[in-house]
C-alpha cells in the first residue's frame, strides 16, 4: 500500500503481481481459494478507493478481468463463492465518490451481465447491490447505464434463467424501487414501476419455483414461500415508492400496487391479505405523513383519497375472503378519515362507506350489518359539531362592525343566512358521489372575512365546517344505502310536479325502490340509523333556532358574509327518517315492529309539525316545502287496509264548514277511503291533527304565493263535493 501513496508517480508493480497471483491460483479448490481471496479481496477494497484515479482504475479493471475469468467456471448450487468474489465492486461503489470510478464499476458489472449471465448464481446479489447504489446517483450516465442493465436482467435474463436468479429476486425489486425513487429522473421512475409490474407476472407464472426454493436462512412453509419471496417484496417496495416519492410517481405506484392486487389477488391466501393490508394502511399512518401542513394536505387529498377508494374496490372484488379479515380494519380506516381536518378525505370516507355497503350489502351477514350500522353511528356521534352551540368569542377576537351596519344586517339576516353546506361537493344526477379530483375544493379554505380573526379560531371553524359536511354526507349516505341512490331525489321531484299540476291522487312510482338495502336491514338496525338521523336533525334544529349563537359565529367570520345555518341538515335528516318510518309502517313483513314504528312516527311527525308552526323566517319555511310534500304524500298513500287496522295511525277530526276544515277534510278523504273513520283511544293525535290543519293552511298559502297554484282551494272544494 505504501507504493501507491505517491500522488504523482504511484508504483503499480506489487499490485500487478497480486493480480497475477490471483489469476494463476484461481484453479485451486474453492475452499482454498476462498481463504486466499479473503485477503486479496480486502486489498482490492482499499486500492479501489484510492484517491488517485489511475490506481483505482487499474484496480477496478483488474477486478473485472479476474471476475470474468472466475465467472466462466460457474457455481454449484448452495455455494456462495461468486458473492464473496464480487463484493469488492460493491465496496468500491459505496465508498468511492469519484464519478469516473463509479461509472467504470457500473460498466464492468454491465459487461459481466451481458457476457456471463448464464453462469452467474449467487453473484446476482452483488450485481443488484451495485445497481441499487447507482440508482440514487445524480449522474445521468451512471443511472441510465445501470437502469438499462437492470431492465435487461428483468426482461431477458429472468425469462431464461429465473430459477438461478430467484435467490436475488427481492434484491432486483428493491433495486427497481430505488430507481423509481430518484426524483432527478422521472421517466426512469415510471419505467421502473412498469418493470416492478412485470416482476409480478414472473411470480404469478412461476409459483412452483418459489415453493421449491430453499436456503439456510429460510424457515418458511413451502406454500408461503411464494408470498415471502415473491409477492410481499413487490408490494412492499411499491408501498415504499408511495411513501417516498412525489405526487405523479407515487400515484403511479399506488395504481400499480392495486392493479396487482386486483389481477392476482385470487391466488392469495387469507393470512397473506392480513400482511398485505398492514403495508397498505401505512399510507394513512399519521406518524409517516409529511410534517409540512401544505404537503400533508396534498397527501391526504390525493394519495390517501386514491388509496381509500382502491381499498374499497379490492374489498368488493374479494368480499368472500376479506370480509372476515379486513372489514373491521376498513371501518376503522373510514372512521379515521372522517376525523381528519381535510374536507376531501372526510367526504371520501363517507362516500367509500356508501360504495362498500351498496355494492356488497346483499352478501352481508347479520353480524356485518350490525358492524356497519355501528360504524355509521360512531361517525355520526363524533362528527356532530357541538362546538357550534358552545363556542364563545374571545374578547376583541372579531373584526370591527359598525352599529348601523350590524343593525341593518341583523334586521335582514333571516333572508340572507347562508347554509353551511352550500359548498359541499355536489353529487351526480343519480345521487352517488363524484370521484374526487386531486384539486382541493373551495370550501377547504375557511372564510377569512374578518382579517383580525385569530388563527386558532379559524382552525376551529375549519374543523367544525368539515364536521358539518360529514354530517350532511352521512345523511345522504344512509338515504342512498337504504333506498338506493337517486330514489329520494326522484320521489321529491315527482311529489312537487304532481302538486303543481293539482294531482292530489297522483301515484308516485319509483323504479329503483327495491334496489336499496332496506330489505336486508332488521328493524332494530333501521331504528339505530333512525336515531342517528333524528339526533342530527335535532342538533341542526337547535342551532338554527339559536339566533344569538349564529350571530356570534357570523361576526367572528365563520362561513362567509351572512349568518350560518344548518337548513339542509335539518330537513334532509328528517326527510330520510320519515321515509324509513313510513316504509316500515307499510311493510307487511315488519308487523312485529309496527307498534314501535307507529309510536315513533307519531312522535316525529308531531314534533316536526309543531316546530314548523313556530318558524317565522320565510326562507326557513320554504326550505321545508319538499319535506311537507313528502309527509303529506306518505300520509295520503296509506292504504285502506292499514287505516282500518287497529294498529294503524288513528285519525279523528270534526269537520266544519270553514274553508280550512274543508281543505283538510278533502285531503284526509284520500287516505280514509272517502269517509272519516272514528276510532277509540285517539286523544293523543288530536293535537297533532290540529297542527296538521294549520300546516295545510300555510302550505296552501305557500303554493299560492310561490308556485302559482292559486286554484288549489277551488280544486279542494270541487273534490269535496264529489267525494261527499
GISUL-V718983 format. One line per field, one symbol per residue. ss: DSSP state (H for helix, E for strand, - for the rest). psi: psi as a letter, one per 40 degrees, with the letter a starting at -180 (. if undefined). burial: 1 if it has 24 or more other ideal C-beta (glycine too) atoms within 12 Angstrom, else 0. A space follows every 50 residues. Layout:
# GISUL-V718983
ss = ???
psi = ???
burial = ???
This chain:
# GISUL-V718983
ss = -HHH--------HHHHHHHHHHHH-----HHHHHHHHHHHHHHHHHHH-- --HHHHHHHHHHHHHHHHHHH---------HHHHH-HHHHHHHHH---HH HHHHHHHHHHHHHHHHHHH----HHHHHHHHHHHH----HHHHHHHHHHH HHHHHHHHHHHHHHHHHHHHHHHHHHHHHH-----HHHHHHHHHHHHHHH HHHHH-HHHHHH---------HHHHHHHHHHHHHHHHHHHHHHH--HHHH HHHHHHHHHHHHHHHHH--HHHHHHHHHHHHHHH-HHH----HHHHHHHH HHHHHHHHHHHHHHHHH-HHHHHHH-HHHHHHHHHHHHH---HHHHHHHH HHHHHHHHHHHHH--HHHHHHHHHHHHHHHHHH---HHHH---------- --HHHHHHHHHHHHHH-EEHHHH---E-----E--------HHH------ ----HHHHHHHHHHHHHHHHHHHHHHHHHHHHH---HHHHHHHHHHHHHH ------------HHH--HHH--HHHHHHHHHHHHHHHHHHHHHHH-HHHH HHHHH--------EE-HHHHHHHHHHHHHHHHHHH--HHHHHHHHHHHHH HHHHHHHHHHHHHH---HHHHHH-HHHHHHHHHHHH---HHHHH------ --------HHHHHHHHHHHHH-----------HHHHHHHHHHHHHHHHHH HHHHHH-----HHHHHHHHHHHH-
psi = dddeehddgihedddddddddddeeeeiiddddddddddddddddddeeh dhddddddddddddddddddddeahiieifdddddedddddddddhehdd dddddddddddddddfddehceeddddddddddddeiehddddddddddd ddddddddddfdddeddeddddddddddddeheegddddddddddddddd dddddfdddddehiidfhghideeddddecddddddddddddediidddd dddddddddddddedeeiidedddddedddeddehddeiidhdddddddd dcdddddddddddddddfdddeddeedddddddddddeeifhdddddddd dddddddddeddeiiddddddddddddddddeehgdedeehhiihediih hidddddddddeddeeihhdedehhiiideeiiihiiehiidedhihfdh deiiddddddddddddddddddddddddddddeiiedddddddddddddd efgdfihhhhdedeeiedeehiddddddddddddddddddddddegdddd dddddeehgaeihiifdddddddddddddddddddehdefddeddddddd dddddddddddddehehddddddeddddddddddddehiddddeideihh hhihiieiddddddddddddeffeihhhiifedeeddddddddddddddd ddddddeffeedddddddddddd.
burial = 00010000010100100110010001000100110110011011111111 01111111111111111111101010000111111111111111010100 11111111111110011011111111111111111110100111111111 11110011001101111111111111111111001001111111111111 11110110110010000000000111111111111111111111111011 11111111111001101110011011101111110000100000001111 11111111111111111110111011101111111111111111111111 11111111111001000110111111111111111011101010001100 00000000010011001111111110100011100100011011011011 00100011011111111111111111111111111111111101110110 00010001010010111111111011111111111111111111100011 11111111110111111111111111111111111110010011001101 11011111101110101011111111111111111111000110000111 11101000011111111111110001100000001001101111111111 111000001001101100110000
